[in-house]
Amino acid sequence: MKRKNPVEIGRKLEVEVLKLHQGQGWTMHRTIRNSYMTAAGPRSNGNDVFGAVDLIGKKVGERTLWLQVTKHTTISNKIEALEAIPWDDRFDDVQIWRWVGAEGKRDSLFFQVYKRSEGYEFRAENRIRPKPPSSAPGT
């Protein structure tokens, strides 16, 4: 069985989040990554904004959206990296979009969103399911 490329999965997740926001009228910017192969497998040169942000969104009448997209089960290191940046909650909406799902269980695939404005607390109502489920990234 061929091992899935984590760099490619990460890219697909970012594009999925980008498209979800564009569908809601956001103008989005995505960081560009350069991938390369090593003896240990695929790697990518990180190009995150401030070393922590994958996507930036602008929409008239809304705060600037700063998104970190991840498939990691723990987000503490993502929070630490984001909190090192001097945000102003009047102008910045900082969120972590964590991909959750199990292989072969398409009905349980979703993004769990953690918002800085909510102290990055887990809230079940902050689940976003991609549409359609059959095109879910990383499956």
C-alpha positions as a Markdown table, in Angstrom:
| # | Residue | x | y | z |
|---|---|---|---|---|
| 1 | Met | 0.0 | 0.0 | 0.0 |
| 2 | Lys | 1.4 | 3.3 | -1.0 |
| 3 | Arg | 1.9 | 5.9 | 1.8 |
| 4 | Lys | 0.0 | 9.1 | 1.2 |
| 5 | Asn | 2.1 | 12.2 | 0.7 |
| 6 | Pro | 1.6 | 14.5 | 3.7 |
| 7 | Val | 2.7 | 17.6 | 1.8 |
| 8 | Glu | 0.0 | 16.9 | -0.9 |
| 9 | Ile | -2.7 | 16.2 | 1.7 |
| 10 | Gly | -1.8 | 19.5 | 3.4 |
| 11 | Arg | -2.1 | 21.4 | 0.1 |
| 12 | Lys | -5.5 | 19.8 | -0.6 |
| 13 | Leu | -6.8 | 20.8 | 2.8 |
| 14 | Glu | -5.7 | 24.4 | 2.3 |
| 15 | Val | -7.3 | 24.5 | -1.1 |
| 16 | Glu | -10.6 | 23.1 | 0.4 |
| 17 | Val | -10.7 | 25.8 | 3.1 |
| 18 | Leu | -9.8 | 28.5 | 0.5 |
| 19 | Lys | -12.7 | 27.4 | -1.8 |
| 20 | Leu | -15.1 | 27.3 | 1.2 |
| 21 | His | -14.3 | 30.9 | 2.0 |
| 22 | Gln | -14.3 | 32.1 | -1.7 |
| 23 | Gly | -17.8 | 30.6 | -1.9 |
| 24 | Gln | -18.8 | 33.0 | 0.9 |
| 25 | Gly | -17.4 | 36.0 | -0.9 |
| 26 | Trp | -14.0 | 36.2 | 0.7 |
| 27 | Thr | -10.9 | 37.2 | -1.4 |
| 28 | Met | -8.3 | 34.7 | -0.3 |
| 29 | His | -4.5 | 34.5 | -0.5 |
| 30 | Arg | -2.7 | 31.2 | -0.1 |
| 31 | Thr | 1.0 | 30.8 | 0.7 |
| 32 | Ile | 3.0 | 28.9 | -2.0 |
| 33 | Arg | 5.0 | 25.9 | -1.0 |
| 34 | Asn | 7.9 | 24.2 | -2.7 |
| 35 | Ser | 8.0 | 20.5 | -2.2 |
| 36 | Tyr | 11.0 | 18.1 | -2.6 |
| 37 | Met | 11.9 | 14.5 | -1.9 |
| 38 | Thr | 14.3 | 13.3 | 0.7 |
| 39 | Ala | 15.3 | 9.8 | 1.8 |
| 40 | Ala | 12.8 | 10.1 | 4.6 |
| 41 | Gly | 10.0 | 11.1 | 2.2 |
| 42 | Pro | 8.4 | 14.2 | 0.9 |
| 43 | Arg | 9.1 | 17.6 | 2.5 |
| 44 | Ser | 8.1 | 21.2 | 1.8 |
| 45 | Asn | 9.8 | 24.5 | 2.4 |
| 46 | Gly | 7.5 | 26.4 | 4.7 |
| 47 | Asn | 6.4 | 29.8 | 3.5 |
| 48 | Asp | 3.7 | 30.6 | 6.1 |
| 49 | Val | 3.0 | 34.2 | 6.8 |
| 50 | Phe | 4.7 | 35.1 | 10.1 |
| 51 | Gly | 5.7 | 31.5 | 10.2 |
| 52 | Ala | 2.2 | 30.4 | 11.3 |
| 53 | Val | -0.5 | 31.5 | 8.7 |
| 54 | Asp | -1.5 | 29.5 | 5.6 |
| 55 | Leu | -4.4 | 31.6 | 4.3 |
| 56 | Ile | -5.4 | 35.3 | 4.5 |
| 57 | Gly | -8.9 | 36.5 | 3.7 |
| 58 | Lys | -10.4 | 39.9 | 3.1 |
| 59 | Lys | -14.0 | 40.8 | 2.8 |
| 60 | Val | -15.7 | 44.2 | 3.0 |
| 61 | Gly | -17.1 | 44.9 | 6.5 |
| 62 | Glu | -15.2 | 42.0 | 8.1 |
| 63 | Arg | -12.0 | 41.7 | 10.0 |
| 64 | Thr | -9.0 | 40.3 | 8.2 |
| 65 | Leu | -9.1 | 36.5 | 8.3 |
| 66 | Trp | -5.9 | 34.7 | 9.3 |
| 67 | Leu | -6.1 | 30.9 | 9.0 |
| 68 | Gln | -3.8 | 28.0 | 10.0 |
| 69 | Val | -4.9 | 24.7 | 8.4 |
| 70 | Thr | -3.7 | 21.4 | 9.8 |
| 71 | Lys | -4.3 | 17.7 | 10.0 |
| 72 | His | -2.4 | 17.3 | 13.3 |
| 73 | Thr | -4.5 | 16.0 | 16.2 |
| 74 | Thr | -2.9 | 18.4 | 18.6 |
| 75 | Ile | -3.1 | 22.2 | 18.0 |
| 76 | Ser | -1.0 | 23.4 | 21.0 |
| 77 | Asn | 2.0 | 24.1 | 18.9 |
| 78 | Lys | -0.2 | 26.0 | 16.3 |
| 79 | Ile | -1.7 | 28.1 | 19.1 |
| 80 | Glu | 1.8 | 28.9 | 20.4 |
| 81 | Ala | 3.0 | 30.0 | 17.0 |
| 82 | Leu | -0.1 | 32.1 | 16.4 |
| 83 | Glu | 0.1 | 33.7 | 19.8 |
| 84 | Ala | 3.6 | 34.9 | 19.2 |
| 85 | Ile | 2.1 | 37.4 | 16.7 |
| 86 | Pro | 0.7 | 40.7 | 18.0 |
| 87 | Trp | -2.9 | 40.5 | 16.8 |
| 88 | Asp | -5.5 | 43.2 | 17.3 |
| 89 | Asp | -8.9 | 41.6 | 17.7 |
| 90 | Arg | -10.6 | 44.8 | 16.4 |
| 91 | Phe | -9.0 | 44.0 | 13.0 |
| 92 | Asp | -7.9 | 40.4 | 13.0 |
| 93 | Asp | -9.9 | 37.1 | 13.1 |
| 94 | Val | -7.5 | 34.3 | 13.8 |
| 95 | Gln | -8.6 | 30.7 | 13.3 |
| 96 | Ile | -7.2 | 27.2 | 13.2 |
| 97 | Trp | -8.9 | 24.8 | 10.8 |
| 98 | Arg | -8.1 | 21.2 | 11.9 |
| 99 | Trp | -9.1 | 18.3 | 9.6 |
| 100 | Val | -10.8 | 15.5 | 11.4 |
| 101 | Gly | -11.7 | 12.2 | 9.9 |
| 102 | Ala | -11.0 | 8.5 | 9.6 |
| 103 | Glu | -10.1 | 6.5 | 6.6 |
| 104 | Gly | -13.2 | 5.1 | 4.9 |
| 105 | Lys | -15.7 | 7.0 | 7.1 |
| 106 | Arg | -16.7 | 9.9 | 4.8 |
| 107 | Asp | -19.7 | 10.8 | 6.9 |
| 108 | Ser | -17.4 | 11.7 | 9.8 |
| 109 | Leu | -15.1 | 14.0 | 7.9 |
| 110 | Phe | -15.0 | 17.7 | 8.9 |
| 111 | Phe | -13.0 | 20.7 | 9.8 |
| 112 | Gln | -13.0 | 21.6 | 13.5 |
| 113 | Val | -12.5 | 25.3 | 13.7 |
| 114 | Tyr | -10.8 | 26.9 | 16.8 |
| 115 | Lys | -11.1 | 30.6 | 17.0 |
| 116 | Arg | -8.8 | 33.0 | 18.9 |
| 117 | Ser | -11.8 | 35.1 | 19.8 |
| 118 | Glu | -13.1 | 32.1 | 21.7 |
| 119 | Gly | -9.8 | 31.2 | 23.4 |
| 120 | Tyr | -9.2 | 28.4 | 20.9 |
| 121 | Glu | -11.8 | 26.4 | 22.8 |
| 122 | Phe | -13.3 | 23.2 | 21.3 |
| 123 | Arg | -16.9 | 23.9 | 20.3 |
| 124 | Ala | -18.9 | 21.2 | 18.5 |
| 125 | Glu | -20.9 | 23.9 | 16.7 |
| 126 | Asn | -17.6 | 25.0 | 15.0 |
| 127 | Arg | -17.6 | 22.0 | 12.7 |
| 128 | Ile | -17.6 | 22.6 | 9.0 |
| 129 | Arg | -18.3 | 19.7 | 6.6 |
| 130 | Pro | -16.9 | 20.0 | 3.1 |
| 131 | Lys | -19.3 | 19.6 | 0.3 |
| 132 | Pro | -19.7 | 17.1 | -1.3 |
| 133 | Pro | -18.3 | 14.6 | 1.2 |
| 134 | Ser | -17.1 | 12.4 | -1.6 |
| 135 | Ser | -14.5 | 15.0 | -2.6 |
| 136 | Ala | -13.1 | 15.4 | 0.9 |
| 137 | Pro | -9.4 | 16.0 | 1.0 |
| 138 | Gly | -7.0 | 13.5 | 2.4 |
| 139 | Thr | -9.2 | 10.4 | 1.8 |
